[in-house]
Each structure stands twice: as structure tokens, then as C-alpha cells.
Amino acid sequence: MNPNAASKPAERPSSRLSRFSRWSTSTTAMLIALASAFALSQAFRTVGAMMATPLSGHFGLSPQQIGTWAGTFHFMFGIMQLAMGVSIDTFGVRRTVLAAFPLAVAGAALCAVASSFHALLLGQALIGVGCAPAFLACTVFIARHFDASRFTAMSGLVMSLAGLGILFTGTPLALLIEAASWRAGYAVLAASAVLSWILIFWRVRDPVRAEDRTSAETAPAERQSLRKAVRELLPLFAMPHTLGLLCFACVSYAAFITLRGLWLGPMLHDRHGLSLVSSGNVALVMTIAGMISPAMFGRLDPGGRRRGRWLMGCAFAAAVIFALMAFTHSLAVDIGLPILYGLLSGYSVLQYSYTRAAYPAAMTGRALSLLNMAMFLGVSLMQWTTGVAASWAASNGVEPFRAVFLTITAMLAVGTLAFLLLPRAHEKAGLASAQP
């Protein structure tokens, strides 16, 4: 027995509770700081709704080029997910975000002074790489430092906070573009990214968990590598429910971002003659609805087998909304349905709970990285594909936005059908019935 043990006063329960409360408050503050980078990432991925029209006029861009411009961000964002996951595992959330985010600042600055379409594409690519760890950092931070039962609710809260970035790309960005230019929009985003970087540098630390210390003591020399990470993804593909999940992930979030982040403004301007600010007002209301939605679905998460059914039901409802917008040229419909879809869009947060429950705990990080990669590469694919569809429609006497919305409808239907017909987690792995 330790002779000093008797002389050491026992820690009071109230003291332990106070220390836990301080740690919890500090951890929440760090999560909010990380969410500021995610909010900027959301802003960068949705600038197209207000910038597509002035960019088309300034550079003489076709719809296909606009789709390529918007999709470049998401392509670079998507392909960097695995590398960012490795970096987070190796160097931590803080250092990964601080190292990558300056590229977003540089990309936004380049776009602000771009003199050609190719300079715009390069700027978008830099922004995509710089923003790549923003959302993954938040999800990993939540998974590591919050109780598993709070994962869905905290993820929904972060997605709602990050909606502030999308909020900026509605009316505020439209007013800024009309008062100054689209270049001013990029300049403001670059300055905001600098402030976010400073906030993360100041507030965020990587708390050391007991299991981290144990792992460091038992395997101090073991380090993750990109090659090893790729090898570790292979067991995910060996599990029968992975393919259906990836097919669904490629289209679910992509549909929302393709509408809100690219075609909403041009559709309201070209189809109905709304001004940029009026279009921004619609985008603003849709964004507010989209900010409410993730937290709402986080609270309503049914868990277990019903989670997959909810995902498919919401995706089907989204496909119906886009089909109606394709064939209905009513201003009321084209304003009302996007706002309704904003309220529906938060169902994508359920994918993270589904993924967390569908794989063993040791595979959660890899599964979430793969899910993020599929989601954002899906956005890139959908934006590029709808741009091609709009260009084809314009050259063949078809209303471009009808082609855009029918393309989104078809992609949603194919992804949802694959999720329905291919094996799902609760059917094969027996894991998804567990609560996250």
C-alpha cells in the first residue's frame, strides 16, 4: 500500500463535476471553432447560385463550363478525403486544418483577381484542397470527444451551424455582387477564411484521451500512411452493404448542393426574370430551412432498421420535388419547392449515423472517410453532368433547367434504387440495428 495514499485528500464529487463541466465547455468551444472552417467550406461550395450568372456574363461561359467550375471544388475536396483522414489520424485535427486551410485563402484570392476561366478553375481546386479537412475534422472530433449517444445530435448541430456559410451566399452575397462585383465576394470569403484560421489556431487543441495514451505506449512506432490507409479500405469493399451505401451517398447530398449551390439562382433569373437580390432572398429562405433541417433529423433519428427506410423515403420525396420543378414553370412552385426541399435536406445527416452503426468500431474512421469521399465526388459528378445536360438542352431547343432537374431526378432514383436492391447493413452485417 502506498504510505502517501492516506494523507492525500479524496477528490470531492463536486470538484470532479466542475472539472468535467469545464472540459465539456472547452470541448464544445473547440468544436464551434472547427465548425467555422466548415461554415466557410459550405460558403465556398454554394457561391455558384449567385456567381454563376455574373461569371457567365464576364467570361462568356457555357452551362457546361459553369458545371465544371462548380464541380472542380467538390472533385478536389472528394479525392483529398482519404489523405486528410490519414493526416488527422497522424497529426491531429488542429494541425491538419491549420496546414490545409491557407490553400483555401490562396484559392479565394486567386479567384478574386482571376483574368481567365483557367485561373478560376485553379482557384477552385486550391479552395477544394484547403477545405477538404473541414467537415471530416468536425465528425472525427465529435466521434472522439463526445459520447456515442450524442453523435447524431452533435453532427446535426454542427451542420446547422455550418449553414451560416450557406446563409452568406444568399441575399448578402447577392447584395455584395450588385454593390461591387463577384470579385468582392471572393475577397470577403478569403478574409473570412483568414479569421477562421486564427480562431482555430487560438482555440482548438487536440485533447489526449486515455486510449490514445495507451496506444502510444503499446505501439509508439506505428504510424498511419496513405498506402496503408488505402489497403485498410479494402475490407470495407468486402462487406456486402458498402456498395449500396456508396451509391446512395453519391446522390443524396449532391442533389441539395447542385440546386442550392449552382442552379437555383440561374433558374430564377433566366426562367422567371428575378433579379440577383430577389434570387438571393429565395436562396436565403431555403438556407434557413436547410439550417433547421439537420438538427431536426438529428433529434428525430429513428435508429435501427427504420433509419435506412427514412433515407430512401426522403430521397424519393426529393426526386419528386425535382421532377415537379422540371415540368412546372410556376414562379410559386419554383420558389416554394426549393424551400420545402431545404427542410427535407437534413436527412443526409442520418447517413453518418447509419455508417457509424453499420461497421465495427475499429472501422468507423475509414468508413466515414469513404462516405465523405463518395458524397463530395458525387457532388462533382452531378454538377458536371447537369452542366452537360444544360448545354445539350440549349443546343437542341429544350429548356435547360428542365434537363438539369430531370438529370438530378434520374440520378437520385438510380442511387436510391441501388440502396434498396443491394444488401443493406441490417440485412447482412447485423450491425445497423445498434443505436449510434
Buried (B, 14 or more C-beta within 10 A) or exposed (E): EEEEEEEEEEEEEEEEEEEEEEEEEEBBEBBBBBBBBBBBBBBBBBBBBBBBBBBBEBBEBBBBBBBBBBBBBBBBBBBBBBBBBBBBBBBBBBBBBBBBBBBBBBBBBBBBEBEEBEBBBBBBBBBBBBBBBBBBBBBBBBBBBBEBEEBBBBBBBBBBBBBBBBBBBBBBBBBBBBEEBBBBBBBBBBEBBBEBBEBBEEBBEBBEEEEEEEEEEEEEEEEBEEEEBEEBBEBBEEBBBBBBBBBBBBBBBBBBBBBBBBBBBBBBBBBBEBEBBBBBBBBBBBBBBBBBBBBBBBEEBEBBEBBBEBBBEBBBBBBEBBBBBBEBEEBEBBBBBBBBBBBBBBBBBBBBBBBBBBBEEEBBBBBBBBBBBBBBBBBBBBBBBBBBBBBBBBEEEBBBBBBBBBBBBBBBBBBBBBBBEBBBBBBBBEBBBBBB
